[in-house]
Amino acid sequence: MLQMGKLRPEEGQNLPSITQKVGGTTESKRSLQLSAGVPSRVVSAQQAQRGRLLPHGLQHHHPLSPAQGGAHTLSGLPLTQLIERSPRTLPRSLIYVSIITFIMGASIHLVGDSVNHRLIFSGYQNHLSVRENPIIKNLKPETLIDSFELLYYYDEYLGHSMWYIPFFLILFMYFSGCFTPTKAESSMPGAAALLVVPSGLYYWYLVTEGQIFILFIFTFFAMLALVLHQKHKRLFLDSNGLFLFYSFAFTLLLVALWVAWLWNDPVLRKKYPGVIYVPEPWAFYTLHVSSRH
Protein backbone atom coordinates (compact mmCIF):
# COMPACT_ATOMS: atom_id res chain seq x y z
CA MET A 1 0.00 0.00 0.00
CA LEU A 2 2.85 2.36 0.76
CA GLN A 3 4.19 1.96 -2.78
CA MET A 4 0.97 3.01 -4.52
CA GLY A 5 1.58 6.04 -6.75
CA LYS A 6 5.34 5.43 -6.83
CA LEU A 7 7.14 4.35 -9.99
CA ARG A 8 9.52 1.41 -9.67
CA PRO A 9 12.80 1.81 -11.62
CA GLU A 10 11.96 -0.94 -14.12
CA GLU A 11 8.57 0.63 -14.92
CA GLY A 12 9.95 3.81 -16.47
CA GLN A 13 11.90 2.20 -19.28
CA ASN A 14 9.15 1.97 -21.91
CA LEU A 15 7.31 5.21 -21.17
CA PRO A 16 6.93 7.90 -23.88
CA SER A 17 9.48 10.67 -24.01
CA ILE A 18 9.50 14.24 -25.28
CA THR A 19 12.37 16.08 -26.92
CA GLN A 20 12.24 19.87 -26.54
CA LYS A 21 14.37 22.59 -28.06
CA VAL A 22 15.17 25.61 -25.93
CA GLY A 23 17.21 28.52 -27.22
CA GLY A 24 18.45 26.59 -30.24
CA THR A 25 19.82 23.67 -28.19
CA THR A 26 18.21 20.29 -27.69
CA GLU A 27 17.65 19.07 -24.19
CA SER A 28 18.17 15.45 -23.33
CA LYS A 29 15.07 13.32 -23.57
CA ARG A 30 13.10 13.23 -20.40
CA SER A 31 10.70 10.46 -19.53
CA LEU A 32 7.08 11.43 -19.26
CA GLN A 33 6.64 9.50 -16.08
CA LEU A 34 3.13 8.62 -15.07
CA SER A 35 2.58 8.88 -11.36
CA ALA A 36 -0.83 7.91 -10.02
CA GLY A 37 -2.28 8.26 -13.51
CA VAL A 38 -1.33 11.96 -13.86
CA PRO A 39 1.54 12.90 -16.24
CA SER A 40 4.18 15.11 -14.73
CA ARG A 41 5.06 18.39 -16.43
CA VAL A 42 8.10 18.58 -18.68
CA VAL A 43 9.46 22.11 -18.63
CA SER A 44 12.48 23.93 -19.95
CA ALA A 45 15.28 25.42 -17.91
CA GLN A 46 14.24 28.92 -19.01
CA GLN A 47 10.77 28.46 -17.58
CA ALA A 48 12.19 27.22 -14.30
CA GLN A 49 14.55 30.20 -14.07
CA ARG A 50 11.73 32.66 -14.66
CA GLY A 51 9.90 31.25 -11.66
CA ARG A 52 6.82 30.28 -13.62
CA LEU A 53 6.46 26.98 -11.81
CA LEU A 54 4.55 26.78 -8.58
CA PRO A 55 5.35 24.30 -5.84
CA HIS A 56 3.81 20.92 -6.53
CA GLY A 57 1.10 21.36 -3.93
CA LEU A 58 0.04 24.70 -5.48
CA GLN A 59 -0.12 23.63 -9.10
CA HIS A 60 -3.63 23.69 -10.55
CA HIS A 61 -4.32 20.23 -11.96
CA HIS A 62 -7.84 21.33 -12.97
CA PRO A 63 -7.59 24.60 -14.96
CA LEU A 64 -11.36 25.03 -15.22
CA SER A 65 -12.97 26.11 -11.97
CA PRO A 66 -15.95 24.23 -10.48
CA ALA A 67 -18.10 27.30 -11.16
CA GLN A 68 -17.22 27.21 -14.86
CA GLY A 69 -17.87 23.47 -15.01
CA GLY A 70 -21.21 23.92 -13.30
CA ALA A 71 -22.15 26.68 -15.73
CA HIS A 72 -21.53 24.28 -18.62
CA THR A 73 -23.58 21.40 -17.28
CA LEU A 74 -26.35 23.22 -15.36
CA SER A 75 -27.22 25.68 -18.12
CA GLY A 76 -29.77 23.16 -19.36
CA LEU A 77 -32.04 24.09 -16.43
CA PRO A 78 -32.73 27.70 -17.52
CA LEU A 79 -33.18 26.44 -21.08
CA THR A 80 -35.94 24.16 -19.82
CA GLN A 81 -37.67 27.10 -18.13
CA LEU A 82 -37.18 29.16 -21.28
CA ILE A 83 -38.89 26.69 -23.57
CA GLU A 84 -41.71 26.01 -21.08
CA ARG A 85 -42.59 29.72 -21.00
CA SER A 86 -42.84 29.91 -24.77
CA PRO A 87 -46.39 29.90 -26.19
CA ARG A 88 -45.23 27.55 -28.94
CA THR A 89 -43.26 24.52 -27.89
CA LEU A 90 -42.07 21.11 -29.01
CA PRO A 91 -43.38 17.78 -27.69
CA ARG A 92 -42.15 17.27 -24.13
CA SER A 93 -40.24 14.10 -25.01
CA LEU A 94 -38.32 15.97 -27.73
CA ILE A 95 -37.55 18.79 -25.29
CA TYR A 96 -36.11 16.34 -22.77
CA VAL A 97 -34.01 14.61 -25.45
CA SER A 98 -32.69 18.01 -26.55
CA ILE A 99 -31.77 19.00 -22.99
CA ILE A 100 -30.06 15.65 -22.34
CA THR A 101 -28.11 15.96 -25.60
CA PHE A 102 -27.19 19.53 -24.69
CA ILE A 103 -25.82 18.48 -21.28
CA MET A 104 -23.91 15.54 -22.76
CA GLY A 105 -22.32 17.79 -25.38
CA ALA A 106 -21.41 20.38 -22.74
CA SER A 107 -19.84 17.65 -20.60
CA ILE A 108 -17.76 16.34 -23.51
CA HIS A 109 -16.63 19.88 -24.25
CA LEU A 110 -15.78 20.43 -20.57
CA VAL A 111 -13.49 17.40 -20.48
CA GLY A 112 -11.80 18.31 -23.77
CA ASP A 113 -11.40 21.95 -22.72
CA SER A 114 -9.83 20.92 -19.40
CA VAL A 115 -7.18 18.86 -21.20
CA ASN A 116 -6.65 21.63 -23.75
CA HIS A 117 -6.06 24.27 -21.06
CA ARG A 118 -3.64 21.94 -19.31
CA LEU A 119 -1.73 21.52 -22.57
CA ILE A 120 -1.63 25.31 -23.01
CA PHE A 121 0.17 25.60 -19.67
CA SER A 122 2.77 23.19 -21.09
CA GLY A 123 3.26 25.14 -24.32
CA TYR A 124 0.45 23.95 -26.60
CA GLN A 125 -0.32 26.52 -29.31
CA ASN A 126 -3.95 26.80 -30.40
CA HIS A 127 -3.11 28.46 -33.71
CA LEU A 128 -1.39 25.27 -34.89
CA SER A 129 -2.95 21.92 -35.70
CA VAL A 130 -2.52 19.02 -33.30
CA ARG A 131 0.27 17.36 -35.31
CA GLU A 132 2.12 20.64 -35.87
CA ASN A 133 2.35 21.55 -32.18
CA PRO A 134 5.93 21.32 -30.86
CA ILE A 135 4.92 19.47 -27.67
CA ILE A 136 2.84 16.95 -29.63
CA LYS A 137 4.80 16.13 -32.78
CA ASN A 138 7.77 14.71 -30.84
CA LEU A 139 5.70 12.31 -28.74
CA LYS A 140 6.87 8.71 -28.73
CA PRO A 141 5.29 6.40 -29.73
CA GLU A 142 3.66 8.32 -32.57
CA THR A 143 0.32 6.60 -31.98
CA LEU A 144 -0.13 8.96 -29.02
CA ILE A 145 -0.65 11.77 -31.54
CA ASP A 146 -3.69 9.93 -32.89
CA SER A 147 -5.10 9.88 -29.36
CA PHE A 148 -4.74 13.65 -29.05
CA GLU A 149 -6.38 14.13 -32.46
CA LEU A 150 -9.25 11.91 -31.32
CA LEU A 151 -9.62 14.05 -28.20
CA TYR A 152 -9.65 17.17 -30.41
CA TYR A 153 -12.40 15.64 -32.55
CA TYR A 154 -14.53 14.80 -29.51
CA ASP A 155 -14.16 18.34 -28.18
CA GLU A 156 -14.37 20.52 -31.30
CA TYR A 157 -16.79 18.52 -33.44
CA LEU A 158 -18.82 15.94 -31.53
CA GLY A 159 -19.11 17.90 -28.28
CA HIS A 160 -19.87 21.21 -29.97
CA SER A 161 -22.51 19.64 -32.25
CA MET A 162 -24.30 17.95 -29.35
CA TRP A 163 -24.05 21.17 -27.35
CA TYR A 164 -25.03 23.90 -29.81
CA ILE A 165 -27.63 22.24 -32.05
CA PRO A 166 -30.13 21.75 -29.19
CA PHE A 167 -29.16 25.17 -27.80
CA PHE A 168 -30.05 27.06 -30.99
CA LEU A 169 -33.09 24.87 -31.61
CA ILE A 170 -34.51 25.82 -28.20
CA LEU A 171 -33.69 29.49 -28.80
CA PHE A 172 -35.49 29.42 -32.12
CA MET A 173 -38.54 27.72 -30.64
CA TYR A 174 -38.64 30.34 -27.92
CA PHE A 175 -38.25 33.08 -30.54
CA SER A 176 -41.16 31.69 -32.55
CA GLY A 177 -43.48 32.45 -29.62
CA CYS A 178 -42.29 36.05 -29.14
CA PHE A 179 -44.90 37.72 -31.36
CA THR A 180 -47.79 39.99 -30.50
CA PRO A 181 -50.70 41.36 -32.56
CA THR A 182 -50.37 44.76 -30.89
CA LYS A 183 -47.96 47.18 -32.52
CA ALA A 184 -47.61 49.16 -29.29
CA GLU A 185 -46.14 46.12 -27.52
CA SER A 186 -43.43 45.81 -30.15
CA SER A 187 -40.86 47.86 -28.30
CA MET A 188 -37.89 47.24 -26.06
CA PRO A 189 -37.11 49.10 -22.79
CA GLY A 190 -33.98 51.22 -22.66
CA ALA A 191 -32.38 49.00 -20.00
CA ALA A 192 -32.84 45.97 -22.23
CA ALA A 193 -31.27 47.82 -25.16
CA LEU A 194 -28.12 48.32 -23.10
CA LEU A 195 -27.90 44.57 -22.54
CA VAL A 196 -27.82 43.89 -26.29
CA VAL A 197 -24.08 44.66 -26.36
CA PRO A 198 -22.97 42.10 -23.73
CA SER A 199 -25.45 39.58 -25.14
CA GLY A 200 -24.00 40.05 -28.62
CA LEU A 201 -20.47 39.67 -27.26
CA TYR A 202 -21.48 36.41 -25.59
CA TYR A 203 -22.92 34.99 -28.81
CA TRP A 204 -19.88 36.25 -30.73
CA TYR A 205 -17.63 34.20 -28.46
CA LEU A 206 -19.84 31.14 -28.88
CA VAL A 207 -19.80 31.44 -32.66
CA THR A 208 -16.07 32.08 -33.04
CA GLU A 209 -14.64 29.83 -30.32
CA GLY A 210 -17.20 27.10 -30.93
CA GLN A 211 -16.72 27.25 -34.72
CA ILE A 212 -20.49 27.17 -35.30
CA PHE A 213 -20.88 30.01 -37.78
CA ILE A 214 -22.93 27.88 -40.21
CA LEU A 215 -25.35 26.87 -37.45
CA PHE A 216 -25.58 30.46 -36.22
CA ILE A 217 -26.19 32.02 -39.64
CA PHE A 218 -28.79 29.35 -40.47
CA THR A 219 -30.62 30.13 -37.21
CA PHE A 220 -30.44 33.88 -37.83
CA PHE A 221 -31.83 33.59 -41.36
CA ALA A 222 -34.60 31.31 -40.05
CA MET A 223 -35.46 33.98 -37.47
CA LEU A 224 -35.46 36.66 -40.18
CA ALA A 225 -37.69 34.57 -42.44
CA LEU A 226 -40.08 33.98 -39.54
CA VAL A 227 -40.27 37.72 -38.83
CA LEU A 228 -41.13 38.46 -42.46
CA HIS A 229 -43.71 35.67 -42.54
CA GLN A 230 -45.39 36.84 -39.34
CA LYS A 231 -45.41 40.41 -40.58
CA HIS A 232 -47.83 39.41 -43.34
CA LYS A 233 -50.14 38.16 -40.57
CA ARG A 234 -49.77 41.52 -38.81
CA LEU A 235 -47.84 39.96 -35.93
CA PHE A 236 -44.91 41.85 -34.45
CA LEU A 237 -42.00 40.92 -32.23
CA ASP A 238 -42.47 41.65 -28.54
CA SER A 239 -39.69 42.94 -26.28
CA ASN A 240 -38.15 39.48 -25.74
CA GLY A 241 -38.13 38.71 -29.45
CA LEU A 242 -36.63 42.10 -30.29
CA PHE A 243 -33.88 41.57 -27.71
CA LEU A 244 -32.93 38.16 -29.12
CA PHE A 245 -33.12 39.34 -32.73
CA TYR A 246 -30.99 42.45 -32.10
CA SER A 247 -28.49 40.36 -30.15
CA PHE A 248 -28.06 38.02 -33.12
CA ALA A 249 -27.81 40.94 -35.54
CA PHE A 250 -25.12 42.56 -33.40
CA THR A 251 -23.33 39.21 -33.19
CA LEU A 252 -23.29 38.94 -36.98
CA LEU A 253 -21.75 42.43 -37.17
CA LEU A 254 -19.04 41.50 -34.65
CA VAL A 255 -18.20 38.30 -36.51
CA ALA A 256 -17.92 40.22 -39.79
CA LEU A 257 -15.57 42.77 -38.19
CA TRP A 258 -13.53 39.98 -36.58
CA VAL A 259 -13.09 38.13 -39.88
CA ALA A 260 -12.24 41.34 -41.77
CA TRP A 261 -9.59 42.25 -39.18
CA LEU A 262 -7.83 38.85 -39.45
CA TRP A 263 -8.54 38.25 -43.13
CA ASN A 264 -4.89 38.47 -44.26
CA ASP A 265 -3.29 36.62 -41.33
CA PRO A 266 -1.22 33.85 -43.00
CA VAL A 267 -0.89 31.63 -39.91
CA LEU A 268 -4.58 31.65 -39.09
CA ARG A 269 -5.43 31.19 -42.76
CA LYS A 270 -3.43 27.96 -42.69
CA LYS A 271 -5.17 26.87 -39.48
CA TYR A 272 -8.67 27.56 -40.91
CA PRO A 273 -8.64 26.77 -44.64
CA GLY A 274 -11.72 26.75 -46.80
CA VAL A 275 -14.50 29.17 -47.64
CA ILE A 276 -15.74 29.64 -44.06
CA TYR A 277 -12.92 31.52 -42.31
CA VAL A 278 -13.75 32.36 -38.68
CA PRO A 279 -10.65 32.25 -36.43
CA GLU A 280 -10.97 31.26 -32.79
CA PRO A 281 -10.15 33.89 -30.13
CA TRP A 282 -7.90 31.40 -28.30
CA ALA A 283 -5.92 30.79 -31.49
CA PHE A 284 -5.47 34.55 -31.87
CA TYR A 285 -4.40 34.78 -28.22
CA THR A 286 -1.70 32.12 -28.42
CA LEU A 287 -0.41 33.53 -31.72
CA HIS A 288 -0.36 37.28 -31.11
CA VAL A 289 -0.69 37.84 -27.34
CA SER A 290 0.93 35.07 -25.30
CA SER A 291 3.85 34.76 -27.73
CA ARG A 292 4.94 38.31 -26.83
CA HIS A 293 5.38 37.52 -23.13
Secondary structure, 3 states (H helix, E strand, C coil): CCCCCCCCHHHHCCCCEECCEECCEECCCEECCEECCEECCCCCHHHHHCCCCCCHHHCCCCCCCHHHHHHHHHCHHHHHHHHHCCCCCCCHHHHHHHHHHHHHHHHHHHHHHHHHHHHHHCCCCCCCCCCCCHHHHCCCCCHHHHHHHHHHHHHHHHHHHHHHHHHHHHHHHHHHCCEECCHHHCCCCHHHHHCHHHHHHHHHHHHHHHCCHHHHHHHHHHHHHHHHHHHHCCCEECHHHHHHHHHHHHHHHHHHHHHHHCCCCHHHHHHCCCCCCCCCHHHHHHHHHHHHC
